[in-house]
Every structure is written in structure tokens, then in C-alpha cells.
Amino acid sequence: MNTSPHRLRHHHHHHGTRSSPQTAAVTVATPLSEELVNMIAAVRLASKLCQVVQQQLSASEHVSKPDDSPVTVADYGAQAIIAWSLARRAGGGDSTFSMIAEETSEDLRLPESAVMLRRITELINAVLTSETGEASALTPHEVLDLIDLGASDGGPVGRHFVLDPIDGTRGFVAMRQYAVCLAMLEDGKVVLNTLGCPNLPTGVVLGTLGCPNLPTGVITDEDGAAGVMQRSGSSGVGSLFTAMRGAGSFQVPLWDVTAPATAITVQDLSSAADGMAGARYMESFESRHSDHSLAAQVAERVGIVKPPLRMDSQKIWDHAAGVIIVEEAGGKVTDGAGRPLDFSKGRYLDLGVQQAIIAASPALHTQMLQALAINNGTVE
């Protein structure tokens, strides 16, 4: 996950994101429904591969990128298996297929990466066999080509998938939280999202009693700590979030393809009377991924007194999938100057001089913009 060291990424939670009691199907009947179904299937495949790798991860199975962040076999494998799933449903050789993704096959094509490439290929074929019943095996060369399907530059016209195969690579390696993040742009706007979180309990997010022996209704520090992967695969663990522009945000168990989805909404708090004393903000577990000091100063100015909830989660794949979930749940997401995030410029986001992203309930978002401006000396 590549992010600016000065990024401010707030997600406002008061006893967790709330879920409405009614349930609904994951998809809504719109022209985008089929695309969303395909995205959900692809993310589930990638999440299964990542789950297997995290449980087996060894020191020899990750390399370092130039920015010193680790790339595991799961990064490569997840990108390849999602490309396989989406491209196949798009018509195989369809020249209009476009995906903007984090990884490239450059390092994997080196002779010294032959063992890793073979491992990735074996993992992909094993997952495809167990999850889809596909009998044909991909070759290492085909896997390399699938990874490079993510080399699109995107832009303001047409449809482009945006993928972060593992958002929170350091968290993944450290056996903490991570997410498989897939979004779709249409003419520069995020219109669809699917986000798989294999280690995040369903009951904690929804506030249900679906996770025996786990806290319900509140995402806790324990959920972001090392070792959470040990409960991966347990009953009630594994969450999938999805959103469609104009149709809302939903959550569903990651592994249960028959389970109904539950609508999720943001609770709009703006004062102590609304329960601000119970609010928390989220930031990256790694200080290199966000400015912890700046986040704390802004939180203090708006009256958030609880310590931050840290989990691993300035290129567009870092944000495209999460933005639409917050917005369709009723929240607001902008850069530090209050501008909507612009995903039409290609692979990079222009966050302006503030180098900040604020995601919060509408009322709190306004207060945080003001607090950030005061903190940076742009207003008194």
C-alpha cells in the first residue's frame, strides 16, 4: 500500500459503522448489477488466496518494493486471479478491458524470481480448482501476463477497474488486518466497489451476535492487532463490503455466497450531545502511512477524546474502493481543502497542498475541515 507520509485519513466511527436492521440483496437491478456480481466473485477468489498465503507466509515469500514496502506472493496472486476472473467475464480478448492495479510483473520475470513465480502459479491454480472447479491450469507465463493487465493508465473516459490486491501489505505480513480492494470507474467517477476483509469479524461490524466469544457492535483495538489472522476462517470471521453509486452501501459475510446483505449507514454526530464522547477516528497502524501527530491535533480540535483505532489498510487504488462505501453510507469524503477526490487523472490523486483525505459523517466532516485549516494556519 503506497501512501504519502503526510496523509490524514479519518474515518469517523461511533460504536462502529451502523447497520440498518433490514436486509437486502447484494445487488440492485441496474445496468451495473452484472458488473458488481463479477467483482464480488473476483474479490472472493482473491480473498481466499490471501487467506491461504497469510496462514502459510514465510520470510522467503515476500520481496521489497523501492518504497521499502513488502510485496508478498499474495499481492501478485490476488492481482492475477482478479484479472483472470474479470477479463474472462469481459470476453477474454476484449480490447476495452482496462484495469489500474498496483503490481507489475517486472521483478517476477527475473531469473531469481522463478521459485516465487512457480509458488504463485501453484496457489492460483489450487484456488481456482477448489473454488471454481476449473480443470485447466494456468502457466507461469500466463500468470505474468495477467498481472500486467493492471498496467492501464485509466483516465476520464470509459470504464476502468481499480485494484489494490492487498491494502495493508505490512499488516498482512505482520498477521494483522488487510483488505482486497476493487472499484470500478465510469468516466472518472467511482460507481462500484467490492472490498474483502478476511480477518474482520462480521458480527463486530454489524453489531450482531454472529461471532461467539467476540465483542459485538464495536471494532476494537484487538481487531487491528497482530495475530488476528489466527481466527481467519472461523465461524463469523470475514467481511465483504460493497457499494453501488445511488443504491447504497452493504455488508455481507465474505464466505457465505447465499447470505443476504445488510445496508450500512453513517451516524451523523456533531456534538457531545450526539455522543461525540464515544467517537473514535481511524488511522494507519504504520506511522509512515499517515501523520499521527497531525491527526491527533485535528481530533482534539473537534472534541474527539478517545485514542485512535489503528488498522492497516497517493495512488488511486489506495482510495477508490473505500470512498464509495463511505459516501453511499451517508458520509462525506474530500481532500483537505474540501474538494471531491478526482479519479479521472490516471494513476495518481492530486491532494493539493494539504496532502490530506478526510472521511467522516457530514457534520463532523465540516468541523474537521475547519480544524485542519486552523491547524495548518490557513485560517484563524
MARROBA-362542 format. One record per residue (C-alpha): residue in one letter; x, y, z; residue number from 1. Coordinates in steps of 0.001 Angstrom, whole numbers, plus 500000, padded with zeros to 6 digits. Layout:
BEGIN
["A" [X Y Z] NUM];
...
***
This chain:
BEGIN
["M" [500000 500000 500000] 1];
["N" [501654 503204 498844] 2];
["T" [500652 506353 500687] 3];
["S" [502069 509769 501435] 4];
["P" [503682 510039 504880] 5];
["H" [501590 513155 505412] 6];
["R" [498267 511630 504553] 7];
["L" [495429 512265 507021] 8];
["R" [492821 509590 506672] 9];
["H" [489937 509923 509126] 10];
["H" [487062 507509 509319] 11];
["H" [484542 508555 511936] 12];
["H" [483013 505741 513959] 13];
["H" [480698 505857 516930] 14];
["H" [480481 502303 518234] 15];
["G" [481274 501176 514696] 16];
["T" [479504 501848 511425] 17];
["R" [475829 501235 511966] 18];
["S" [473809 498688 510025] 19];
["S" [470117 499047 509404] 20];
["P" [468021 496134 510647] 21];
["Q" [466557 495348 507257] 22];
["T" [468415 493137 504811] 23];
["A" [468570 493331 501050] 24];
["A" [470146 491514 498148] 25];
["V" [473772 492365 497426] 26];
["T" [472813 493698 494026] 27];
["V" [470143 496096 492855] 28];
["A" [468593 495798 489389] 29];
["T" [470559 498385 487406] 30];
["P" [472767 498232 484298] 31];
["L" [475741 497908 486669] 32];
["S" [474386 494873 488548] 33];
["E" [476186 492283 486426] 34];
["E" [479498 494081 486826] 35];
["L" [479048 494113 490607] 36];
["V" [478299 490391 490689] 37];
["N" [481509 489761 488717] 38];
["M" [483526 491986 491053] 39];
["I" [482206 490198 494143] 40];
["A" [483154 486819 492669] 41];
["A" [486645 488070 491815] 42];
["V" [487265 489545 495275] 43];
["R" [486099 486357 496963] 44];
["L" [488607 484349 494912] 45];
["A" [491426 486764 495776] 46];
["S" [490439 486809 499450] 47];
["K" [490614 483020 499590] 48];
["L" [494090 483063 498055] 49];
["C" [495236 485725 500518] 50];
["Q" [493807 483802 503444] 51];
["V" [495771 480694 502442] 52];
["V" [499006 482641 501968] 53];
["Q" [498783 484560 505238] 54];
["Q" [498348 481319 507115] 55];
["Q" [501460 479883 505430] 56];
["L" [503588 483002 504937] 57];
["S" [507340 482563 505284] 58];
["A" [510137 485131 505097] 59];
["S" [511163 483855 501661] 60];
["E" [507792 484681 500177] 61];
["H" [507986 488443 500093] 62];
["V" [510211 490950 498337] 63];
["S" [510604 494679 498887] 64];
["K" [509452 497424 496572] 65];
["P" [511520 500592 496051] 66];
["D" [509485 502318 498763] 67];
["D" [510564 499560 501194] 68];
["S" [507098 498032 501458] 69];
["P" [506892 494247 501150] 70];
["V" [505243 492532 498229] 71];
["T" [504087 489034 499060] 72];
["V" [503109 486190 496798] 73];
["A" [499557 487131 497788] 74];
["D" [499867 490619 496220] 75];
["Y" [500857 489110 492911] 76];
["G" [498496 486151 493197] 77];
["A" [495477 488275 494148] 78];
["Q" [496081 490660 491249] 79];
["A" [496461 487805 488769] 80];
["I" [493377 485909 489937] 81];
["I" [491188 489037 489871] 82];
["A" [492467 489886 486389] 83];
["W" [491680 486309 485303] 84];
["S" [488167 486480 486728] 85];
["L" [487262 489935 485382] 86];
["A" [488885 489584 481946] 87];
["R" [487218 486226 481362] 88];
["R" [483792 487683 482104] 89];
["A" [484600 490702 479932] 90];
["G" [485092 488459 476927] 91];
["G" [488686 487281 477152] 92];
["G" [490467 489301 474477] 93];
["D" [488165 492299 474785] 94];
["S" [490400 495243 473904] 95];
["T" [488262 497601 476003] 96];
["F" [489160 495841 479282] 97];
["S" [491086 498279 481473] 98];
["M" [492468 497748 484965] 99];
["I" [494622 500078 487044] 100];
["A" [496466 497982 489626] 101];
["E" [499389 498291 491977] 102];
["E" [501743 495496 490952] 103];
["T" [503751 494789 487800] 104];
["S" [505445 491558 486747] 105];
["E" [508856 493176 486181] 106];
["D" [510570 491640 489217] 107];
["L" [508822 488303 488772] 108];
["R" [510263 487958 485273] 109];
["L" [513811 487927 486663] 110];
["P" [515560 484507 486835] 111];
["E" [515991 484775 490602] 112];
["S" [512202 485038 490999] 113];
["A" [511489 481691 489338] 114];
["V" [510715 479935 492624] 115];
["M" [508320 482656 493740] 116];
["L" [506596 482689 490344] 117];
["R" [506119 478938 490498] 118];
["R" [504665 479269 494007] 119];
["I" [502237 481987 492851] 120];
["T" [501129 479898 489886] 121];
["E" [500533 476858 492087] 122];
["L" [498495 478911 494560] 123];
["I" [496305 480406 491852] 124];
["N" [495629 477031 490272] 125];
["A" [494846 475478 493655] 126];
["V" [492328 478216 494495] 127];
["L" [490700 478051 491063] 128];
["T" [490348 474295 491383] 129];
["S" [488877 474391 494890] 130];
["E" [486617 477414 494412] 131];
["T" [485506 477173 490769] 132];
["G" [486218 473601 489713] 133];
["E" [488310 474883 486790] 134];
["A" [490307 471970 485388] 135];
["S" [492678 473928 483134] 136];
["A" [495865 475100 484852] 137];
["L" [497431 478499 484240] 138];
["T" [501089 478552 483253] 139];
["P" [503667 480870 484852] 140];
["H" [503787 482910 481631] 141];
["E" [500003 483340 481700] 142];
["V" [500196 484484 485316] 143];
["L" [502764 487145 484386] 144];
["D" [500538 488396 481579] 145];
["L" [497525 488505 483905] 146];
["I" [499438 490647 486412] 147];
["D" [500316 493071 483634] 148];
["L" [496655 493529 482707] 149];
["G" [496764 496030 485565] 150];
["A" [499037 498405 483651] 151];
["S" [496269 500680 482348] 152];
["D" [496686 504426 482881] 153];
["G" [492943 504949 483351] 154];
["G" [491591 508387 482536] 155];
["P" [488361 510392 482353] 156];
["V" [486604 508285 479691] 157];
["G" [485193 504761 479792] 158];
["R" [485199 502043 482416] 159];
["H" [488315 501169 484384] 160];
["F" [488694 498686 487223] 161];
["V" [490925 499933 490051] 162];
["L" [492620 497302 492212] 163];
["D" [494735 497244 495324] 164];
["P" [495320 493483 495662] 165];
["I" [496257 493893 499322] 166];
["D" [495570 497214 501012] 167];
["G" [497744 496947 504103] 168];
["T" [500628 494800 502860] 169];
["R" [502648 495429 506012] 170];
["G" [499650 494452 508095] 171];
["F" [499293 491311 506021] 172];
["V" [502910 490307 506627] 173];
["A" [502555 491146 510345] 174];
["M" [499435 488920 510609] 175];
["R" [497120 491911 511144] 176];
["Q" [494216 493288 509098] 177];
["Y" [494246 493870 505350] 178];
["A" [491702 494223 502553] 179];
["V" [491339 493231 498905] 180];
["C" [490035 496434 497295] 181];
["L" [488362 496572 493886] 182];
["A" [486471 499528 492428] 183];
["M" [485148 500468 489027] 184];
["L" [485343 503918 487481] 185];
["E" [482957 505126 484825] 186];
["D" [484015 508333 483083] 187];
["G" [486261 509235 486008] 188];
["K" [483697 508578 488769] 189];
["V" [483694 505650 491203] 190];
["V" [480441 503790 490588] 191];
["L" [481046 500321 492070] 192];
["N" [483095 498812 494871] 193];
["T" [483831 495471 496464] 194];
["L" [486136 495187 499467] 195];
["G" [487065 491853 501062] 196];
["C" [488338 491701 504665] 197];
["P" [489185 488074 505530] 198];
["N" [490211 488782 509155] 199];
["L" [487403 491179 510113] 200];
["P" [484557 489566 512081] 201];
["T" [481126 490020 510565] 202];
["G" [479429 490392 513946] 203];
["V" [481789 493149 515076] 204];
["V" [480911 495254 512048] 205];
["L" [477183 494658 512131] 206];
["G" [476700 494559 515871] 207];
["T" [475058 491138 515704] 208];
["L" [475660 488065 517812] 209];
["G" [477163 486104 514924] 210];
["C" [480663 485792 516391] 211];
["P" [480770 483634 519531] 212];
["N" [483346 484791 522083] 213];
["L" [483983 488030 520177] 214];
["P" [482832 491557 521108] 215];
["T" [479794 492674 519142] 216];
["G" [478952 496043 517649] 217];
["V" [482321 497700 518245] 218];
["I" [485551 497437 516266] 219];
["T" [488225 497293 518945] 220];
["D" [491978 497666 519197] 221];
["E" [492196 493894 519291] 222];
["D" [490759 493762 515770] 223];
["G" [493751 495737 514483] 224];
["A" [496415 493927 516482] 225];
["A" [498924 491318 515396] 226];
["G" [497659 487775 515451] 227];
["V" [494085 488436 514295] 228];
["M" [494741 486171 511321] 229];
["Q" [494660 483216 513708] 230];
["R" [490872 483455 513779] 231];
["S" [490614 483749 509994] 232];
["G" [488351 481046 508677] 233];
["S" [486472 480746 511957] 234];
["S" [482706 480994 512006] 235];
["G" [481601 484622 511745] 236];
["V" [485001 485942 510604] 237];
["G" [485382 487511 507171] 238];
["S" [483501 490548 505886] 239];
["L" [482723 491833 502412] 240];
["F" [481634 495421 501771] 241];
["T" [480112 496586 498529] 242];
["A" [478548 499761 497187] 243];
["M" [476830 500963 494028] 244];
["R" [476502 504643 493218] 245];
["G" [472957 505707 494035] 246];
["A" [471995 502346 495549] 247];
["G" [473700 502382 498966] 248];
["S" [476441 500514 500839] 249];
["F" [476108 496953 502083] 250];
["Q" [477945 494365 504146] 251];
["V" [477734 490595 503820] 252];
["P" [479706 487634 505209] 253];
["L" [482722 487128 502966] 254];
["W" [482473 483372 502593] 255];
["D" [478718 482813 502560] 256];
["V" [477539 483366 498986] 257];
["T" [473893 482808 499960] 258];
["A" [473738 485248 502880] 259];
["P" [471616 488392 502468] 260];
["A" [473359 491747 502595] 261];
["T" [472741 494353 505263] 262];
["A" [472602 498063 504469] 263];
["I" [475138 500154 506395] 264];
["T" [474800 503830 507250] 265];
["V" [476921 506541 508849] 266];
["Q" [475645 508040 512102] 267];
["D" [475986 511809 511827] 268];
["L" [477470 513152 515063] 269];
["S" [478460 516746 515555] 270];
["S" [478428 517467 519289] 271];
["A" [478851 515956 522715] 272];
["A" [475060 515761 522952] 273];
["D" [475068 513466 519922] 274];
["G" [477559 511161 521571] 275];
["M" [480832 512676 520370] 276];
["A" [482494 511463 523537] 277];
["G" [482201 507934 522202] 278];
["A" [483598 508730 518763] 279];
["R" [486946 507443 517519] 280];
["Y" [488934 508139 514406] 281];
["M" [490929 505645 512391] 282];
["E" [494450 505909 511060] 283];
["S" [497064 503625 509631] 284];
["F" [498871 501289 512009] 285];
["E" [502128 502396 510326] 286];
["S" [503227 505961 511116] 287];
["R" [504928 506170 507718] 288];
["H" [501498 505928 506090] 289];
["S" [499861 508827 507917] 290];
["D" [500806 511763 510095] 291];
["H" [499734 510554 513546] 292];
["S" [500610 513856 515201] 293];
["L" [498519 515926 512786] 294];
["A" [495584 513531 513094] 295];
["A" [495687 513800 516890] 296];
["Q" [495711 517611 516748] 297];
["V" [492702 517733 514429] 298];
["A" [490822 515182 516550] 299];
["E" [491431 517267 519661] 300];
["R" [490089 520396 517967] 301];
["V" [486774 518718 517076] 302];
["G" [486367 517129 520522] 303];
["I" [487283 513505 519866] 304];
["V" [488885 512352 523090] 305];
["K" [489253 508626 522584] 306];
["P" [492552 507287 521217] 307];
["P" [492697 506356 517527] 308];
["L" [491795 502937 516221] 309];
["R" [494773 501799 514181] 310];
["M" [494496 499336 511338] 311];
["D" [496414 498684 508139] 312];
["S" [494569 499392 505202] 313];
["Q" [498620 508636 496964] 314];
["K" [497769 506377 494124] 315];
["I" [494130 505910 493242] 316];
["W" [493943 502227 494243] 317];
["D" [494571 503286 497841] 318];
["H" [491263 505160 497995] 319];
["A" [488843 504361 495149] 320];
["A" [487232 501357 496818] 321];
["G" [486747 502975 500222] 322];
["V" [485363 506310 499042] 323];
["I" [482118 504991 497592] 324];
["I" [481380 502831 500656] 325];
["V" [481543 505881 502936] 326];
["E" [479619 508130 500554] 327];
["E" [476836 505643 499833] 328];
["A" [476503 505034 503588] 329];
["G" [475806 508756 504023] 330];
["G" [479301 510006 504818] 331];
["K" [481433 512591 503066] 332];
["V" [484941 512192 501620] 333];
["T" [487131 515025 500322] 334];
["D" [490722 516138 500258] 335];
["G" [491993 518517 502943] 336];
["A" [490650 521527 501063] 337];
["G" [487124 520136 500832] 338];
["R" [487355 519069 497180] 339];
["P" [485905 515746 495988] 340];
["L" [488611 513230 495151] 341];
["D" [489305 513255 491405] 342];
["F" [489945 509783 489990] 343];
["S" [489938 510913 486351] 344];
["K" [493605 511946 486186] 345];
["G" [495092 508498 485732] 346];
["R" [497019 506529 488343] 347];
["Y" [497645 509388 490788] 348];
["L" [495499 511593 493022] 349];
["D" [496123 515316 493365] 350];
["L" [495545 516044 497055] 351];
["G" [496701 519645 496842] 352];
["V" [498859 521413 499400] 353];
["Q" [497075 519852 502376] 354];
["Q" [498006 516286 501346] 355];
["A" [495048 515041 503356] 356];
["I" [491909 512973 502956] 357];
["I" [489006 513353 505363] 358];
["A" [486204 510773 505532] 359];
["A" [483532 511399 508151] 360];
["S" [479866 511997 508828] 361];
["P" [478677 515242 507124] 362];
["A" [478539 517431 510232] 363];
["L" [481819 516156 511607] 364];
["H" [483449 516477 508201] 365];
["T" [482740 520223 508221] 366];
["Q" [484277 520579 511674] 367];
["M" [487347 518597 510678] 368];
["L" [487932 520717 507588] 369];
["Q" [487857 523818 509792] 370];
["A" [490147 522219 512378] 371];
["L" [492648 521176 509699] 372];
["A" [492673 524689 508247] 373];
["I" [493260 526229 511682] 374];
["N" [495976 523713 512446] 375];
["N" [497751 524485 509179] 376];
["G" [497456 528247 509743] 377];
["T" [495295 528929 506679] 378];
["V" [492505 530413 508845] 379];
["E" [492399 531847 512337] 380];
***
